[in-house]
Amino acid sequence: MKKNTFYLMCGCIALILLAIFWYSVEIHNPLFIEIAFLIGITIAYFARKRVTDLVEDERSAKINEQAVLRTFQVFWVVFCAFSIGAVMQILYIPQGPRVFFPQPPLALLSPRMMGYFQLALLCLMIFLYVGFRIYYARKYGDWETDEE
Amino acid sequence: MKNKIKVFRAMHDMTQEDLAQAIGVTRQTILAIEKGKYVPSLDLAFRIARHFRVNIEEVFMYDD
């Protein structure tokens, strides 16, 4: 399979997943999109293994490695800060009568809000990875031009 | 780390693409090595030197 065919295929999978997501919201069945997402990723993974004109050498492996490492280093700090905040909310014990020190609003910790936070963190992880990937690709000469 | 890949390529009348295909890397990697943006692993350095049938010290020079 050619590289461009693979990219087109990924685009098609993304569009189909978006349609399934919409349908899943319509029928209010999250399991539908969850299974579809897993199948979509599996198809993309096996399609990726069949790409023939995508040469991966030690430089591209190093770029990936560095980008993943830096993403992880930044992400765990953000994730830890978020988790500490969430744990603080759970462990909150009012000092004195509850009348004067009411419990913090639980809406912040509702499953729906946690889902949004997780989605935001996932987006952050993707942005961090793309940013670091561009940085290291530039550092190791990905966009260098030559007279040839 | 300095290198003479460009010189050896010229001596063997090879393009970056030719060399890249011969040793199984991308053209960008050869370009990055030539420009000093990327220091190759020992394995890749040996493969490049062997391709030109010379010792590794003749292609790569350690810069103090």
Backbone of each chain as ProteinMPNN parsed JSONL, in Angstrom:
{"seq_chain_A": "MKKNTFYLMCGCIALILLAIFWYSVEIHNPLFIEIAFLIGITIAYFARKRVTDLVEDERSAKINEQAVLRTFQVFWVVFCAFSIGAVMQILYIPQGPRVFFPQPPLALLSPRMMGYFQLALLCLMIFLYVGFRIYYARKYGDWETDEE", "coords_chain_A": {"N_chain_A": [[0.842, -1.197, 0.0], [0.469, 2.249, -0.754], [1.85, 5.242, 0.729], [0.26, 7.586, 0.609], [-2.231, 6.488, 0.053], [-2.723, 5.226, 2.434], [-2.944, 7.461, 4.143], [-5.242, 8.618, 3.074], [-7.029, 6.613, 3.658], [-7.005, 6.704, 6.445], [-8.193, 9.181, 6.81], [-10.762, 8.614, 5.829], [-11.563, 6.698, 7.718], [-11.637, 8.326, 9.976], [-13.719, 10.075, 9.287], [-15.863, 8.279, 9.096], [-15.925, 7.407, 11.729], [-16.641, 9.78, 12.955], [-19.224, 10.089, 11.974], [-20.4, 7.825, 13.108], [-20.095, 8.5, 15.757], [-21.822, 10.671, 15.927], [-24.247, 9.38, 15.368], [-24.28, 7.668, 17.525], [-24.618, 9.453, 19.603], [-27.15, 10.35, 18.949], [-28.759, 8.054, 19.308], [-28.2, 7.64, 21.878], [-26.221, 5.818, 22.897], [-23.35, 4.98, 24.166], [-21.647, 2.797, 23.927], [-21.606, 1.97, 21.339], [-20.032, 3.829, 19.784], [-17.676, 3.512, 21.166], [-16.87, 0.854, 20.659], [-16.7, 1.01, 17.884], [-14.629, 2.865, 17.652], [-12.431, 1.421, 18.682], [-12.311, -0.623, 16.756], [-11.795, 0.915, 14.463], [-9.246, 2.017, 15.07], [-7.768, -0.347, 15.191], [-7.98, -1.255, 12.527], [-6.618, 0.859, 11.243], [-4.101, 0.492, 12.376], [-3.269, -2.037, 11.365], [-3.35, -1.454, 8.658], [-1.342, 0.423, 8.516], [0.881, -1.158, 8.883], [1.053, -2.318, 6.453], [1.982, -0.462, 4.717], [4.237, 0.361, 2.207], [6.053, 2.238, 1.15], [7.057, 3.83, 3.159], [9.715, 4.777, 4.747], [11.346, 4.055, 7.695], [13.852, 5.102, 9.677], [16.781, 5.194, 11.851], [16.997, 7.876, 12.592], [14.403, 8.976, 12.34], [13.206, 7.351, 14.209], [14.502, 8.211, 16.495], [13.613, 10.859, 16.636], [10.896, 10.43, 17.124], [11.086, 9.069, 19.552], [12.248, 10.991, 21.278], [10.256, 12.967, 21.17], [8.064, 11.621, 22.278], [9.038, 11.067, 24.84], [9.443, 13.668, 25.941], [6.82, 14.613, 25.791], [5.586, 12.892, 27.602], [6.967, 13.629, 29.921], [6.07, 16.27, 30.361], [3.329, 15.88, 30.367], [2.747, 14.186, 32.568], [3.151, 15.829, 34.737], [1.156, 17.796, 34.455], [-1.072, 16.121, 34.533], [-0.793, 15.034, 37.061], [-1.073, 17.324, 38.647], [-3.746, 17.95, 38.111], [-4.963, 15.623, 39.108], [-4.269, 15.747, 41.824], [-5.738, 17.95, 42.583], [-8.32, 16.935, 42.203], [-8.331, 14.864, 44.099], [-8.052, 16.35, 46.424], [-10.529, 17.579, 46.506], [-12.145, 15.388, 46.981], [-11.225, 14.534, 49.459], [-11.956, 16.566, 51.099], [-12.698, 17.874, 54.222], [-14.976, 19.411, 56.227], [-14.237, 21.927, 58.65], [-15.81, 22.235, 61.447], [-19.291, 23.105, 62.044], [-21.494, 21.891, 59.504], [-23.189, 23.69, 58.492], [-21.965, 26.179, 58.397], [-19.73, 25.617, 56.912], [-20.136, 24.587, 54.077], [-20.23, 21.656, 51.93], [-18.076, 21.372, 49.057], [-19.241, 22.147, 45.734], [-20.487, 19.295, 44.121], [-20.81, 19.003, 41.473], [-18.615, 19.566, 39.942], [-17.128, 17.281, 40.044], [-18.593, 15.425, 38.751], [-19.391, 12.531, 36.715], [-19.712, 13.331, 34.047], [-18.337, 15.771, 33.913], [-15.787, 14.864, 34.546], [-15.289, 13.351, 32.323], [-15.108, 15.363, 30.373], [-12.834, 16.679, 31.298], [-10.956, 14.666, 30.99], [-10.98, 14.424, 28.228], [-10.013, 16.923, 27.531], [-7.447, 16.721, 28.591], [-6.459, 14.672, 27.008], [-6.479, 15.921, 24.513], [-4.581, 17.862, 25.081], [-2.355, 16.234, 25.369], [-2.055, 15.291, 22.744], [-1.542, 17.708, 21.369], [0.817, 18.456, 22.659], [2.498, 16.346, 21.855], [2.533, 16.669, 19.048], [3.673, 19.222, 18.878], [6.225, 18.821, 20.106], [7.162, 16.901, 18.342], [7.41, 18.334, 15.958], [9.34, 20.162, 16.801], [11.613, 18.515, 17.382], [11.936, 17.274, 14.91], [12.681, 19.419, 13.359], [15.028, 20.064, 14.691], [16.652, 17.84, 14.182], [17.051, 18.072, 11.479], [14.87, 17.754, 9.585], [13.615, 19.47, 7.785], [15.571, 20.445, 6.261], [17.167, 21.839, 3.414], [18.766, 21.157, 0.285], [21.311, 21.523, -2.25], [20.911, 19.555, -4.094]], "CA_chain_A": [[0.0, 0.0, 0.0], [1.219, 3.5, -0.81], [1.709, 6.11, 1.905], [-0.886, 8.481, 0.423], [-3.451, 5.671, 0.186], [-2.912, 5.028, 3.875], [-3.453, 8.717, 4.721], [-6.639, 8.74, 2.638], [-7.786, 5.615, 4.418], [-7.143, 7.241, 7.805], [-9.198, 10.248, 6.719], [-12.07, 7.958, 5.686], [-11.885, 6.099, 9.027], [-11.996, 9.437, 10.877], [-15.057, 10.55, 8.897], [-16.839, 7.243, 9.485], [-16.025, 7.449, 13.195], [-17.402, 10.987, 13.299], [-20.633, 9.787, 11.685], [-20.857, 6.867, 14.131], [-20.188, 9.262, 17.013], [-23.063, 11.445, 15.839], [-25.343, 8.409, 15.482], [-24.249, 7.171, 18.904], [-25.22, 10.51, 20.432], [-28.584, 10.363, 18.602], [-29.462, 6.921, 19.94], [-27.759, 7.66, 23.273], [-25.583, 4.534, 23.211], [-21.894, 5.218, 24.076], [-20.94, 1.557, 23.609], [-21.535, 1.898, 19.884], [-18.844, 4.573, 19.32], [-16.476, 2.95, 21.814], [-16.473, -0.339, 19.891], [-16.31, 1.49, 16.547], [-13.312, 3.504, 17.792], [-11.429, 0.355, 18.81], [-12.193, -1.287, 15.443], [-11.137, 1.886, 13.577], [-7.812, 2.089, 15.396], [-7.176, -1.635, 14.803], [-7.851, -1.248, 11.057], [-5.536, 1.798, 10.904], [-2.833, -0.124, 12.796], [-2.871, -3.08, 10.407], [-3.098, -0.786, 7.367], [-0.026, 1.071, 8.671], [1.916, -2.183, 8.72], [1.106, -2.726, 5.046], [2.535, 0.629, 3.897], [5.553, -0.087, 1.712], [6.982, 3.325, 0.795], [7.318, 4.684, 4.324], [10.981, 4.295, 5.327], [11.609, 4.534, 9.051], [15.229, 4.782, 10.045], [17.124, 5.516, 13.245], [16.762, 9.294, 12.873], [12.973, 9.173, 12.595], [12.924, 6.669, 15.482], [15.006, 9.093, 17.57], [12.698, 12.003, 16.716], [9.695, 9.929, 17.808], [11.449, 8.726, 20.934], [12.434, 12.24, 22.022], [8.961, 13.644, 21.268], [7.236, 10.867, 23.232], [9.616, 11.254, 26.178], [9.141, 15.036, 26.404], [5.366, 14.673, 25.993], [5.312, 12.196, 28.851], [7.513, 14.419, 31.029], [5.199, 17.42, 30.622], [1.961, 15.433, 30.616], [2.54, 13.618, 33.9], [3.077, 16.945, 35.69], [-0.197, 18.369, 34.319], [-2.025, 15.107, 34.986], [-0.64, 14.923, 38.514], [-1.67, 18.537, 39.23], [-5.188, 17.774, 38.001], [-5.374, 14.539, 40.004], [-4.153, 16.236, 43.207], [-6.917, 18.818, 42.789], [-9.501, 16.077, 42.317], [-8.244, 14.157, 45.381], [-8.324, 17.358, 47.461], [-11.98, 17.769, 46.556], [-12.75, 14.19, 47.585], [-10.818, 14.445, 50.871], [-12.312, 17.797, 51.818], [-13.465, 17.667, 55.454], [-15.262, 20.744, 56.791], [-13.829, 22.147, 60.033], [-16.907, 22.914, 62.127], [-20.63, 22.683, 61.6], [-21.696, 21.894, 58.057], [-23.989, 24.868, 58.12], [-21.054, 27.287, 58.067], [-18.752, 25.179, 55.905], [-20.804, 23.605, 53.204], [-19.402, 20.837, 51.024], [-17.9, 21.997, 47.739], [-20.21, 21.613, 44.766], [-20.061, 18.022, 43.55], [-20.994, 19.015, 40.016], [-17.282, 19.594, 39.336], [-16.588, 15.925, 39.994], [-19.56, 14.508, 38.16], [-18.782, 11.742, 35.628], [-19.706, 14.093, 32.792], [-17.23, 16.742, 33.978], [-14.529, 14.101, 34.486], [-15.126, 12.999, 30.907], [-14.626, 16.561, 29.67], [-11.449, 16.909, 31.725], [-10.122, 13.634, 30.343], [-10.891, 14.774, 26.81], [-9.11, 18.082, 27.447], [-6.087, 16.224, 28.832], [-6.067, 13.906, 25.813], [-6.155, 16.928, 23.483], [-3.307, 18.458, 25.491], [-1.306, 15.253, 25.061], [-1.862, 15.283, 21.283], [-0.876, 18.971, 21.01], [2.203, 18.386, 23.152], [3.254, 15.423, 21.004], [2.741, 17.288, 17.729], [4.625, 20.315, 19.086], [7.575, 18.274, 20.313], [7.546, 16.191, 17.11], [7.868, 19.371, 15.019], [10.577, 20.725, 17.341], [12.744, 17.591, 17.191], [12.135, 17.06, 13.473], [13.46, 20.579, 12.909], [16.364, 19.969, 15.299], [17.437, 16.802, 13.503], [17.183, 18.346, 10.057], [13.801, 17.235, 8.724], [13.232, 20.422, 6.746], [16.776, 20.995, 5.637], [17.168, 21.729, 1.955], [20.105, 20.995, -0.254], [21.409, 21.934, -3.656], [20.59, 18.439, -4.995]], "C_chain_A": [[0.879, 1.25, 0.0], [0.909, 4.36, 0.428], [0.46, 6.993, 1.803], [-2.215, 7.738, 0.529], [-3.775, 5.464, 1.665], [-3.482, 6.289, 4.524], [-4.91, 8.943, 4.34], [-7.538, 7.81, 3.444], [-8.028, 6.093, 5.858], [-8.205, 8.342, 7.839], [-10.603, 9.673, 6.639], [-12.514, 7.352, 7.021], [-12.348, 7.183, 9.995], [-13.403, 9.951, 10.567], [-16.137, 9.559, 9.32], [-17.046, 7.256, 11.001], [-16.828, 8.659, 13.656], [-18.896, 10.755, 13.086], [-21.204, 8.837, 12.737], [-21.025, 7.564, 15.482], [-21.508, 10.035, 17.06], [-24.275, 10.528, 16.051], [-25.448, 7.903, 16.921], [-24.872, 8.176, 19.873], [-26.738, 10.522, 20.218], [-29.342, 9.249, 19.327], [-29.071, 6.751, 21.415], [-27.185, 6.299, 23.694], [-24.059, 4.676, 23.062], [-21.104, 3.984, 23.661], [-20.682, 1.437, 22.106], [-20.251, 2.583, 19.365], [-17.57, 3.998, 19.932], [-15.951, 1.733, 21.041], [-15.98, 0.076, 18.504], [-14.914, 2.117, 16.583], [-12.201, 2.455, 17.864], [-11.212, -0.349, 17.473], [-11.44, -0.377, 14.46], [-9.646, 1.957, 13.804], [-7.102, 0.797, 14.978], [-6.963, -1.699, 13.287], [-6.685, -0.348, 10.636], [-4.173, 1.199, 11.249], [-2.357, -1.168, 11.782], [-2.604, -2.501, 9.019], [-1.713, -0.145, 7.376], [1.102, 0.071, 8.446], [2.071, -2.618, 7.264], [1.652, -1.624, 4.133], [3.964, 0.268, 3.503], [6.545, 1.057, 1.493], [7.238, 4.305, 1.944], [8.563, 4.15, 5.026], [11.171, 4.909, 6.71], [13.026, 4.128, 9.412], [15.505, 5.261, 11.466], [16.888, 6.983, 13.592], [15.282, 9.552, 13.169], [12.569, 8.49, 13.905], [13.356, 7.547, 16.651], [14.088, 10.301, 17.756], [11.444, 11.592, 17.487], [9.952, 9.699, 19.287], [11.549, 9.981, 21.799], [11.093, 12.945, 22.238], [8.065, 12.952, 22.299], [7.729, 11.089, 24.659], [9.256, 12.632, 26.75], [7.644, 15.199, 26.669], [5.008, 14.041, 27.328], [5.771, 13.029, 30.045], [6.614, 15.605, 31.375], [3.816, 16.934, 31.057], [1.769, 14.918, 32.043], [2.446, 14.723, 34.961], [1.67, 17.549, 35.664], [-1.23, 17.398, 34.876], [-1.992, 14.973, 36.501], [-1.291, 16.118, 39.207], [-3.191, 18.422, 39.218], [-5.688, 16.737, 39.004], [-5.314, 14.978, 41.465], [-5.363, 17.103, 43.539], [-8.171, 17.997, 43.002], [-9.512, 15.356, 43.666], [-8.54, 15.111, 46.535], [-9.825, 17.576, 47.629], [-12.653, 16.598, 47.267], [-12.463, 14.151, 49.087], [-11.228, 15.654, 51.709], [-13.179, 17.471, 53.035], [-13.727, 19.041, 56.066], [-14.859, 20.819, 58.258], [-14.955, 22.92, 60.734], [-18.245, 22.448, 61.597], [-20.79, 22.841, 60.093], [-22.472, 23.119, 57.58], [-23.087, 26.002, 57.649], [-20.039, 26.927, 56.984], [-19.38, 24.138, 54.987], [-19.802, 22.844, 52.326], [-19.214, 21.579, 49.698], [-18.893, 21.396, 46.736], [-19.688, 20.356, 44.083], [-20.166, 17.999, 42.029], [-19.653, 18.968, 39.289], [-16.716, 18.195, 39.158], [-17.557, 14.923, 39.359], [-18.895, 13.729, 37.01], [-18.704, 12.509, 34.317], [-18.524, 15.073, 32.767], [-15.877, 16.033, 33.9], [-14.225, 13.702, 33.037], [-14.58, 14.159, 30.106], [-13.155, 16.825, 30.006], [-10.507, 15.912, 31.033], [-9.917, 13.959, 28.865], [-9.919, 15.946, 26.616], [-7.662, 17.635, 27.636], [-5.562, 15.43, 27.631], [-5.669, 14.856, 24.679], [-4.807, 17.57, 23.788], [-2.152, 17.529, 25.123], [-1.004, 15.244, 23.558], [-1.113, 16.546, 20.844], [0.581, 18.968, 21.45], [3.043, 17.511, 22.232], [3.559, 16.065, 19.647], [3.781, 18.416, 17.829], [6.053, 19.816, 19.23], [8.082, 17.554, 19.063], [8.1, 17.191, 16.09], [9.223, 19.916, 15.48], [11.771, 19.804, 17.062], [13.0, 17.275, 15.723], [12.97, 18.203, 12.898], [14.903, 20.484, 13.419], [17.247, 18.957, 14.562], [17.326, 16.892, 11.982], [16.117, 17.794, 9.123], [13.464, 18.177, 7.569], [14.438, 21.115, 6.129], [16.659, 20.852, 4.116], [18.609, 21.68, 1.462], [20.107, 21.4, -1.72], [20.989, 20.828, -4.623], [19.157, 18.493, -5.472]], "O_chain_A": [[1.908, 1.295, 0.675], [-0.134, 4.22, 1.069], [-0.296, 7.135, 2.763], [-3.201, 8.28, 1.028], [-4.931, 5.519, 2.084], [-4.388, 6.209, 5.354], [-5.715, 9.395, 5.154], [-8.643, 8.17, 3.85], [-9.112, 5.91, 6.412], [-9.006, 8.424, 8.77], [-11.525, 10.167, 7.288], [-13.675, 7.469, 7.412], [-13.313, 7.0, 10.736], [-14.183, 10.227, 11.479], [-17.186, 9.946, 9.833], [-18.167, 7.134, 11.495], [-17.595, 8.583, 14.616], [-19.724, 11.164, 13.9], [-22.331, 9.009, 13.201], [-21.949, 7.274, 16.243], [-22.207, 10.055, 18.073], [-25.196, 10.85, 16.802], [-26.54, 7.733, 17.462], [-25.556, 7.805, 20.827], [-27.51, 10.682, 21.163], [-30.418, 9.469, 19.882], [-29.547, 5.845, 22.1], [-27.598, 5.712, 24.694], [-23.53, 4.514, 21.962], [-20.012, 4.104, 23.106], [-19.676, 0.876, 21.672], [-19.487, 1.988, 18.605], [-16.515, 3.996, 19.299], [-14.75, 1.604, 20.802], [-14.975, -0.437, 18.012], [-14.116, 1.926, 15.665], [-11.17, 2.577, 17.203], [-10.077, -0.639, 17.095], [-10.566, -0.833, 13.723], [-8.865, 1.959, 12.852], [-5.979, 0.835, 14.475], [-5.913, -2.135, 12.817], [-5.871, -0.724, 9.794], [-3.206, 1.375, 10.507], [-1.189, -1.179, 11.391], [-1.74, -2.991, 8.291], [-1.001, -0.166, 6.372], [2.146, 0.41, 7.888], [3.083, -3.208, 6.884], [1.772, -1.82, 2.924], [4.788, -0.081, 4.348], [7.752, 0.861, 1.637], [7.592, 5.463, 1.719], [8.487, 3.196, 5.801], [11.158, 6.13, 6.868], [13.352, 2.941, 9.447], [14.598, 5.675, 12.187], [16.611, 7.31, 14.746], [14.946, 10.254, 14.123], [11.7, 8.983, 14.625], [12.67, 7.622, 17.67], [13.817, 10.718, 18.882], [10.987, 12.305, 18.38], [9.157, 10.077, 20.148], [11.01, 10.033, 22.904], [10.814, 13.454, 23.323], [7.394, 13.612, 23.092], [6.93, 11.277, 25.576], [8.821, 12.745, 27.896], [7.244, 15.838, 27.643], [4.218, 14.593, 28.093], [5.069, 13.129, 31.051], [6.416, 15.911, 32.551], [3.208, 17.482, 31.976], [0.739, 15.186, 32.661], [1.747, 14.568, 35.962], [1.068, 17.786, 36.711], [-2.146, 17.794, 35.597], [-3.031, 14.82, 37.144], [-1.973, 15.962, 40.22], [-3.849, 18.759, 40.202], [-6.705, 16.941, 39.667], [-6.19, 14.632, 42.257], [-5.937, 17.007, 44.624], [-8.99, 18.31, 43.866], [-10.557, 15.243, 44.306], [-9.196, 14.735, 47.506], [-10.324, 17.735, 48.743], [-13.591, 16.776, 48.044], [-13.326, 13.788, 49.887], [-10.884, 15.748, 52.887], [-14.248, 16.875, 52.907], [-12.781, 19.759, 56.389], [-15.107, 19.886, 59.022], [-15.029, 24.143, 60.612], [-18.322, 21.512, 60.801], [-20.289, 23.792, 59.492], [-22.405, 23.512, 56.415], [-23.373, 26.689, 56.668], [-19.555, 27.785, 56.246], [-19.151, 22.938, 55.142], [-18.705, 23.317, 52.031], [-20.094, 22.326, 49.271], [-19.325, 20.254, 46.895], [-18.585, 20.349, 43.535], [-19.666, 17.08, 41.379], [-19.541, 18.423, 38.191], [-15.927, 17.944, 38.247], [-17.346, 13.712, 39.433], [-17.943, 14.218, 36.403], [-17.744, 12.358, 33.561], [-17.815, 15.197, 31.769], [-14.942, 16.528, 33.272], [-13.077, 13.715, 32.593], [-13.701, 13.984, 29.262], [-12.347, 17.147, 29.135], [-9.425, 16.267, 30.564], [-8.825, 13.791, 28.324], [-9.119, 15.964, 25.681], [-6.762, 18.103, 26.938], [-4.383, 15.506, 27.285], [-4.676, 14.64, 23.984], [-3.994, 17.796, 22.891], [-1.112, 17.971, 24.634], [0.156, 15.195, 23.151], [-0.173, 16.474, 20.052], [1.465, 19.415, 20.72], [4.16, 17.877, 21.867], [4.689, 16.014, 19.162], [4.654, 18.543, 16.972], [6.971, 20.31, 18.575], [9.274, 17.588, 18.758], [9.118, 16.938, 15.444], [10.134, 20.11, 14.675], [12.807, 20.25, 16.57], [14.141, 17.036, 15.327], [13.849, 17.987, 12.063], [15.858, 20.777, 12.7], [18.436, 19.194, 14.349], [17.49, 15.892, 11.284], [16.42, 17.408, 7.994], [13.069, 17.726, 6.494], [14.343, 22.204, 5.563], [16.12, 19.868, 3.609], [19.536, 22.112, 2.147], [19.061, 21.591, -2.339], [20.74, 21.083, -5.802], [18.728, 17.627, -6.235]]}, "seq_chain_B": "MKNKIKVFRAMHDMTQEDLAQAIGVTRQTILAIEKGKYVPSLDLAFRIARHFRVNIEEVFMYDD", "coords_chain_B": {"N_chain_B": [[30.818, 16.298, 15.424], [32.472, 15.795, 12.484], [32.175, 15.11, 8.968], [32.908, 13.371, 5.855], [31.11, 12.669, 3.942], [29.852, 13.832, 1.78], [31.995, 14.345, 0.084], [32.896, 11.73, -0.46], [30.642, 10.786, -1.694], [30.617, 12.303, -3.985], [32.959, 11.368, -5.133], [32.216, 8.772, -5.751], [30.223, 9.258, -7.448], [27.516, 9.538, -6.591], [24.131, 10.194, -5.654], [22.351, 11.755, -2.92], [20.023, 10.346, -2.545], [20.63, 7.89, -3.771], [22.646, 6.879, -2.068], [21.207, 6.785, 0.31], [19.239, 4.861, -0.282], [20.9, 2.683, -0.692], [21.951, 2.119, 1.832], [19.734, 1.864, 3.359], [18.249, 4.01, 4.585], [16.504, 7.197, 4.979], [16.543, 9.894, 2.546], [16.594, 12.315, 3.791], [17.881, 11.751, 6.144], [20.538, 11.256, 5.347], [21.116, 13.78, 4.379], [20.807, 15.28, 6.737], [22.911, 14.222, 8.25], [25.136, 14.924, 6.712], [24.997, 17.693, 6.936], [25.55, 17.99, 9.549], [23.53, 17.996, 11.401], [22.54, 15.767, 12.53], [23.89, 13.148, 14.389], [25.085, 10.107, 13.409], [24.343, 6.697, 14.444], [26.713, 4.248, 15.708], [26.484, 1.943, 14.268], [25.204, 2.753, 11.864], [27.133, 4.551, 10.95], [29.273, 2.809, 10.446], [28.11, 1.316, 8.41], [27.903, 3.211, 6.389], [30.603, 3.831, 5.96], [31.567, 1.303, 5.171], [30.173, 1.018, 2.843], [31.452, 2.769, 1.168], [33.836, 1.507, 1.111], [35.937, 2.119, 2.893], [37.833, 2.998, 5.889], [36.189, 3.776, 8.965], [37.188, 6.05, 10.219], [38.06, 7.566, 8.16], [35.841, 8.649, 7.038], [34.334, 9.78, 9.102], [35.099, 12.282, 11.449], [36.12, 12.986, 14.707], [35.193, 15.874, 16.405], [36.927, 18.024, 18.424]], "CA_chain_B": [[31.325, 15.239, 14.536], [32.523, 16.193, 11.076], [32.224, 13.95, 8.076], [33.244, 13.634, 4.456], [30.165, 11.885, 3.127], [29.616, 14.55, 0.522], [33.181, 14.127, -0.75], [32.875, 10.343, -0.925], [29.522, 10.65, -2.65], [31.066, 12.893, -5.253], [33.959, 10.462, -5.701], [31.512, 7.594, -6.279], [29.167, 9.771, -8.317], [26.233, 9.105, -6.012], [23.273, 11.238, -5.085], [21.937, 11.426, -1.54], [18.986, 9.319, -2.662], [21.308, 6.617, -4.066], [23.298, 6.416, -0.844], [20.143, 6.474, 1.283], [18.647, 3.569, -0.654], [21.908, 1.622, -0.549], [22.16, 1.721, 3.24], [18.425, 1.667, 4.0], [17.723, 5.135, 5.375], [15.861, 8.191, 4.117], [17.445, 10.915, 1.996], [16.69, 13.373, 4.808], [18.885, 11.338, 7.14], [21.854, 11.52, 4.747], [21.251, 15.241, 4.342], [21.008, 15.747, 8.116], [24.264, 13.822, 8.674], [26.088, 15.774, 5.967], [24.948, 19.064, 7.461], [25.926, 17.973, 10.961], [22.349, 18.147, 12.253], [22.291, 14.491, 13.19], [25.074, 12.287, 14.524], [24.578, 8.74, 13.22], [24.772, 5.667, 15.399], [27.931, 3.562, 15.281], [26.073, 0.964, 13.254], [24.975, 3.46, 10.593], [28.425, 5.098, 10.522], [30.014, 1.691, 9.858], [27.474, 0.937, 7.147], [28.271, 4.234, 5.399], [32.029, 3.641, 5.648], [31.711, 0.047, 4.413], [29.637, 1.207, 1.492], [32.513, 3.423, 0.383], [35.012, 0.627, 1.245], [37.014, 2.818, 3.611], [37.711, 2.912, 7.34], [35.222, 4.741, 9.522], [37.902, 7.298, 10.544], [38.244, 8.365, 6.941], [34.57, 9.331, 6.736], [33.897, 10.566, 10.269], [36.169, 12.822, 12.293], [35.618, 13.537, 15.973], [35.527, 17.284, 16.509], [37.199, 18.365, 19.84]], "C_chain_B": [[31.279, 15.712, 13.086], [32.552, 14.937, 10.204], [32.492, 14.374, 6.636], [32.313, 12.863, 3.516], [29.971, 12.532, 1.758], [30.772, 14.323, -0.462], [33.167, 12.711, -1.329], [31.739, 10.095, -1.916], [29.942, 11.165, -4.021], [32.072, 11.976, -5.945], [33.31, 9.237, -6.351], [30.352, 7.982, -7.191], [27.782, 9.291, -7.859], [25.439, 10.305, -5.543], [22.943, 10.826, -3.644], [20.915, 10.298, -1.548], [19.611, 7.94, -2.907], [21.917, 6.027, -2.786], [22.265, 5.98, 0.198], [19.529, 5.107, 0.985], [19.623, 2.424, -0.429], [22.077, 1.177, 0.898], [20.852, 1.662, 4.041], [17.98, 2.751, 4.95], [17.041, 6.119, 4.419], [16.902, 9.207, 3.624], [17.657, 12.036, 3.021], [17.74, 13.037, 5.857], [20.298, 11.598, 6.616], [22.134, 13.024, 4.748], [21.544, 15.797, 5.734], [22.407, 15.401, 8.623], [25.304, 14.722, 7.997], [26.147, 17.18, 6.539], [25.285, 19.143, 8.945], [24.763, 18.156, 11.913], [22.075, 16.881, 13.051], [23.578, 13.668, 13.217], [24.599, 10.84, 14.41], [25.053, 7.796, 14.307], [26.034, 4.994, 14.843], [27.624, 2.585, 14.143], [25.907, 1.631, 11.884], [26.286, 4.039, 10.05], [29.279, 4.016, 9.857], [29.438, 1.306, 8.502], [27.857, 1.922, 6.036], [29.726, 4.021, 4.963], [32.243, 2.392, 4.807], [31.204, 0.202, 2.991], [30.683, 1.857, 0.584], [33.837, 2.643, 0.438], [36.214, 1.366, 1.851], [36.831, 2.604, 5.112], [36.799, 4.032, 7.838], [35.894, 6.097, 9.818], [38.096, 8.185, 9.317], [36.986, 9.143, 6.583], [34.158, 10.267, 7.877], [35.098, 11.0, 11.111], [35.571, 13.406, 13.565], [36.134, 14.957, 16.141], [35.706, 17.651, 17.979], [36.61, 19.716, 20.225]], "O_chain_B": [[30.214, 15.99, 12.535], [32.911, 13.852, 10.66], [32.334, 15.534, 6.254], [32.712, 12.463, 2.422], [29.933, 11.859, 0.728], [30.564, 14.136, -1.661], [33.393, 12.512, -2.523], [31.865, 9.301, -2.848], [29.665, 10.558, -5.056], [32.053, 11.818, -7.166], [33.79, 8.732, -7.366], [29.594, 7.125, -7.646], [27.005, 8.726, -8.629], [26.0, 11.303, -5.092], [23.221, 9.705, -3.22], [20.929, 9.416, -0.689], [19.178, 6.945, -2.326], [21.732, 4.852, -2.469], [22.421, 4.96, 0.87], [19.325, 4.298, 1.89], [19.227, 1.33, -0.026], [22.318, 0.0, 1.166], [20.867, 1.438, 5.251], [17.402, 2.467, 5.999], [17.005, 5.902, 3.208], [17.979, 9.354, 4.201], [18.734, 12.624, 3.111], [18.405, 13.923, 6.393], [21.154, 12.097, 7.346], [23.234, 13.471, 5.071], [22.402, 16.663, 5.903], [23.021, 16.19, 9.34], [26.231, 15.213, 8.641], [27.217, 17.785, 6.617], [25.303, 20.226, 9.529], [24.963, 18.439, 13.094], [21.454, 16.923, 14.113], [24.258, 13.514, 12.202], [23.795, 10.39, 15.227], [26.035, 8.062, 14.999], [26.373, 5.149, 13.67], [28.398, 2.432, 13.197], [26.407, 1.133, 10.875], [26.524, 4.022, 8.843], [29.926, 4.263, 8.839], [30.177, 1.008, 7.563], [28.103, 1.526, 4.896], [30.042, 4.028, 3.773], [33.009, 2.411, 3.843], [31.734, -0.4, 2.057], [30.786, 1.54, -0.601], [34.839, 3.08, -0.129], [37.344, 1.247, 1.378], [35.802, 2.092, 5.552], [36.666, 5.083, 7.21], [35.269, 7.15, 9.69], [38.273, 9.397, 9.431], [37.053, 10.171, 5.907], [33.699, 11.386, 7.65], [35.98, 10.205, 11.436], [34.642, 14.212, 13.518], [37.332, 15.219, 16.037], [34.733, 17.601, 18.732], [36.749, 20.146, 21.37]]}, "name": "protein", "num_of_chains": 2, "seq": "MKKNTFYLMCGCIALILLAIFWYSVEIHNPLFIEIAFLIGITIAYFARKRVTDLVEDERSAKINEQAVLRTFQVFWVVFCAFSIGAVMQILYIPQGPRVFFPQPPLALLSPRMMGYFQLALLCLMIFLYVGFRIYYARKYGDWETDEEMKNKIKVFRAMHDMTQEDLAQAIGVTRQTILAIEKGKYVPSLDLAFRIARHFRVNIEEVFMYDD"}
